[in-house]
Amino acid sequence: MLDTCIRYPYSKFTLRFFQACQVLKITRKKSYILLGVFVLLSVAYTFWSAKHHQALVYYVRNRFINQALYRAPELNAAELNNTHLLLYWTPFFQNVAFDGFGRRPFAKCPVSNCVATNDRRYLRRADAVLFHGADMSVLDLPAERSPRQLYAYYVHESPPQLDMLLGPLNSAFNITLTYRRDSDVHMPYFRLVACNESESLAVTQDRQSELTPPPGVVPPGGPLVAWVVSHCSTDGRREDYVAQLRRYIAVDEFGACSGRPCPRPGALQCYQHLARSHLFYLAFENSLCRDYVTEKFFNALHVGLVPVARGATRAEYEALAPPDSFLHVDDFAGPQELADHLRWLASNGTALARYHRWRSQYRFAPRERWCRLCELMSRHMEPGTAVLPDLHSWWYEGAQCHS
């Protein structure tokens, strides 16, 4: 066989391959079979799209690595008795446990008879199987599915950030958990609720202890506007808007794109530091999509900055935020008019104070994604439960993204 290889030298790799086969005492027939398999895989990998590559990587990670190394502790009898089981089929990026295993995600829910695991050996027992959109693979599907089992599509990212193969999953989901308000489980990054009279005083005192200096009061002379950004080129072209805005007002930029790390580590701590020396924050999203409002907007509100919003429409921000709490780029003819208005607000204490009045009337509250999901799981699901017929159309076209 080696003589044949030498007479027909396909490549140095082929020669070394057959030499290794001789050392391992692999027969000629098996050697050619192994070589053929390798060639086919190489050709497939070469011509596959990036989405196929991603699906293969996630298949290996989710099915083998995570199940071998990061499987949840086995559920005990008490956890399985009269409960509804949620199976995390994928991780949430690098987090295999989402918000915890067992009863932990549902501990504070009105309906709390649910448990969670990522152990795929519980597939038949699961009432719902959760797929994170950014981590699911068309090559890694459950081997079986009972008619009562719910498939849940979970994602925080906007459609332009996700480019995935759906295959059979396109018409498999019963429940959507996303930032969009038309989802079965709406998952905004934060939730603001109105305070009652007794809460208002306590919230006001607590918020004032967190906000140092008080909202709208910063040392004079420094930049009025702050921006933290790590994605330098975006579908929404926010970087272009900021480039124009800088012609008319200084923007103090931090993050990977500027090479200036925030002086305080941790997301909220960074915003708290910025609030000491700035009045406004550019809460510009990487995508301009329906309902897409992320943590940057709510973090700014939380620490005493006035967000300048760009992403969803003003009406969609108003559905989530307190009244008179933010500015929106659509309120202005362009960056120059926005810059002029920011300078005017900074010099007009009465006008600026209007954007902070809400702080005595609203408070931040935890998200309720797991509670709502547990309620849906707790219903007696009948065969033929409604299925989203076309996830691709609902998710991509329904997002109404634009640039």
N, C-alpha and C positions, 0 to 999 in steps of 0.2 A: 504493500500500500504506500509506504514511504517513497519507494522508487517511482511509483506512479505520480506522486505529488511532485517529485523533483523533475520528472519529465514534463509535467504540465503545471508549471508554477503559477497558480492563480494569484498568489500574493504571499508575502512573508507571514501574514497571519494564518493563512491556510496551512502552510508548511508547519508552523508551530502548533497549530491545532492538532494536526495528525500526529506530530511527534508526541504531544501530550496524551493523545489517545493510545499510542503504543505503550507509553510508560504506565498508563492506567489499565492496560490490557483490555481495552474496549475493542470489540470486533469491528471489522471494516463496515458492515452493514449499519451498526449502531452509530459509528462515526459519521457516516454520510447523513443519517437521519438527524443527528444532533446539529451538524453543519447546516442542513436544510432549514431546520427550525430557527437557527440563529439568523440565517439570511432573510427568512420571511419576516421575523420580528424586526430586523434592521430596516428592511424595506418599508414595513408598516409604520415604523417610528418616523422614518424620513418623510413619508408622504402624509402622515396624520397631521391634522391641524393642532394648534396650541390647545384647543379645547379637548381633543382626544388625549394629548399628553397629560393635561391636568386631570382628566377623568381616571387615567391609569395610575397616576401618583396618589390620588385620593383613595382609589380602590385599595391599593396596597396599605396605605396608612390606616384607613378606617377599619378595614376587615381584619388585618393581621397585626400591625404594630399596636394600635390602640387596644384591641381585644386581648393581646398577649401581655402588654405592659401596664395598661391604664384602665383595666376593667373595674367597675364598681364593686364594693363588697356585696356578698350574697345577701339577698333580702331574707329576713327571718319570717317565721310563721305569722307573727303579729302584724308585720307590715303587709303581708299578702292577704290577710283575712279581711274580707268585706271592703277592699280598696280597689281603686282603678289605677292601672299601671301605665305610666308614660315611659316609652323607650326612646332614649336619645340615639337615633341611628347614626348620626354624625356628631363630631365635636362642634363647638362654636369657636371657629378659628383654632387656636391652640388649647382651648379650654374644653376638656372632655366632659366636665361636670355641669356646664352652664351655671345655674345658681345652686347646685347641690344635688346630692342623691337622697334617696329615701323620702321621708316626709318633709324635709327641710324647705323645698321651694313653696310648699303649700301650708306651712305652719300657721300663718296669720290670715288665712283665707276663710271667708264665711263657710264655704264648702271645702273641706280639707281632707276628705277621704281618698286622697290620691298619693301615689308614691312614684319616684322616678329612678331610673337606672340606665346605664349604657350597656348592660350585659345582654348580648344578643341571644343568649340561651333562653331568655324570657320572651322571645318573639311571639310565640303562640298565646302567651298569657296577656300580652300587651293590649290595652284598650286604644292606645294612640301611639303612633310612631312619628317622631319629630325629625325633620330634615332641615338643617341649616343650608340655605340656598348657596352660600359661598363655599360650602364644603361637600356637597353631595356629588355623587358620581353615578352616571348612567350605567357604569359597569358594576356598581355595587348596590344591587337591589335586594330586598328581602326575598327569600326563597319561596315564601308562601304568605297569603293574606286571607284572613277570615272576613266574611261579609260585614261583621260588626266593627271591624277595626278602622279607626280614623287615621288618615295620613295628614300631617300638619306641616305646612310650608312656613318656615321661620326665617326672616331676614331683616336686617337694619340698613343695609347698604342700598343705594339707588341703582336702578337698572343699568346705567352706563358703566357702573363698577363691576357688574357681573356679566360674564360671557361664558355661558355653560351649555352643555348638551342636556336636553331634557328627556328625549326618547319616550319611553313608556310613562315616565313621571309627568309628562305634560297633561295627561288626563287622569291622574291618580289621586289628586289631593281633595280632601273634604274641608279643610280648615286653613285659613291664612292668618299668620301672625306677623304683621309688618307695621311700618310707620304710617301707612296710608289709612285714612279714616274709614274707608269702605272695606277694610279687612274684617274678618270675623272677630279677631282679637286685635284691637288697636294698640300699638306699642309706641307711644311717643317716648322720647328720651327722658322726659320728666313730666310730672303732672302737677298743675297748680289748682288748688281748690280754695273756695271762698271761706274766710274765717267767720265764725259766729262772734257775737259781741265780746264774750269772755276771752276768746282766743286772741282777739285783735290786739289787746294791750300786751299780752304775753309775747305774741309774735313780734310786735313792734320793739319791745325791749330786747328780745333775743337777737333780732336782726341788727339793731343798733350796736350791740356788743360785737357782732361779726364784722360790721362795716366800719373800717378805720382807714382813712377818715370817713366822715358821713358821706352818703351819696351826693355827688355833684360838687364836692369840695376837694380840690387837689392843689398842690403847691403850684404857684404861678411860674410861667416861663417855659415849661416843658411841652412836649407834643400832647395834643389833645386826644389823638386817635391811636389805638393799639390794634395789632393784628398778629395772631400766631398761626403759622401755616407750615405744613409739612409736605403737601402735594403741590409741586411747583407748576405743573401744566395740567389743566383740568378741562373737562368737557364743557363746563359752564363758563370758561374763560374769565374767571374772577380776577386772575392776574392782570388781564388787560384793563379791566375797570380800575383796579388799584393803581396801575401805571398812569392812567389819566388823572385819577384823583390826586396823585402826588404832585401834579403840576400846580395844584391850588392850595394844598394843605399838607403838612408833614404827617406821615404815617410811620409810627414806631413799630417795626416788624421784628418778630421773634420766630424761632423755629428753624427747621432744616433748610428751608429755602433761603434764609438770610445768613445762616451760619452763626446766628446769635441765639443760643439756648435760653429759655426762660430762666431767670435767676432762681426761681423756686420750683423744685421738682414736683411732679404730680399735677394732674390737670386742674383741679379746683384751686390748689395752692398757687399755681401759676396765675390764674385769673385774679385771685385775691391780691397778689403782688401788683399786678397791672392796675387794679382799682385804686391803689395808693397814689398813682401818678398820672392817671388818665381819666377822661370823662366818658369816652365812647369806645366801642369795640366793633370791628368789622366782622360781623357774623355772616360771612360769605360762604355758601356751600359749594362743594366741588361740582354739583350738578344742579341744573334748574329743572326740577321735577315737581309734579303735583304732591303737596303735603310733605315734601322732604325738608324737615327742620331737625337739625341734630343738636348734640350736647353743647356745641359752642355758643349757640343762642341762649340756652337756659343757664349755662355757667356764667355768662355775662350778666344776665338778670340777677342771678343768685348773689353775686359779690358786690353789686352796686354800680355796675357799668350800664350805660344805655346802649343796647345793641343797634347796629345799623344792619338791617336784614337784606339779604339777597339770596334767593333760592326758590322757595314757593311764592305764591302770590300773597299780597297783603291780606286778603280775606282768609287765606289758609293759616297765616300766622295769627291773625286775630282769633281764630277758632281755638288756638292753643294758649295764647299769652294773655296776661291781664290787659285791660284797656289802657291806652295811653302809656305804654311801657317801652315802645321801640320806635325806630325810624325805619322806613323802607325805601330802597333806591328808586322804586317806581313813583314815589311821591315827588320826585325832582326831575327836571328836564335833562339833567346830565350830571357828571361828576363836579363840574364847577359850581352849579347851583347847590349841590349837596354840601360842598366844602364851605360855601358862604353861609349856609344855614347852621352848620356845626359851629363855626366861629361866632355867629350871632347868639346861639344858645349858650355857649361858654361865657359870653359877656352879659347874659340876661338871666340872673338867678331865678326870677319868678317863673320864666318860661321853662327853664330846665327842671325846676322842682316838680312841674306837672308830670314828668316822666318817672317820678319816684313815689307819687301819692299811693299807688297800688300796694306798696309794701306793708301797710298796716291793714290791708283788707284781704290779702291772699297769702297762702303758705304753700310750700313745696310738699308733695306727698309721694310715697313710693308708687312705682308702677304696679299695675295689677294684672300683668300678662298671665302669670301662672294661675291666679284665682279664676279668671275667666275660662282658661283652658280646662281647669279641673271641673268647672260647672258643665262644660260641653261634654267632657268625658263621662260625667256622672249620669247623663241622660241615657235612657234605654235606647240604644241605637238599633234600628231595624235594618235588615238587608236592603240594599238599594239607597242608603243614605246619600243625600245630594253630593255630587262630585263636581268640582270646578272643571268644566269641559275642556278649557283651553288655557292653561296657566300662562303660556307664552303671550297670548293675546292680552290677558288680564294684566299681567305684570309689566310687559314692555310697552304695549300700545296704550294701556290704561294709565300708565304713569305720566303721559303727556309731557315728556322731557323735551327740552329745546335748548339751543345754545345762543 
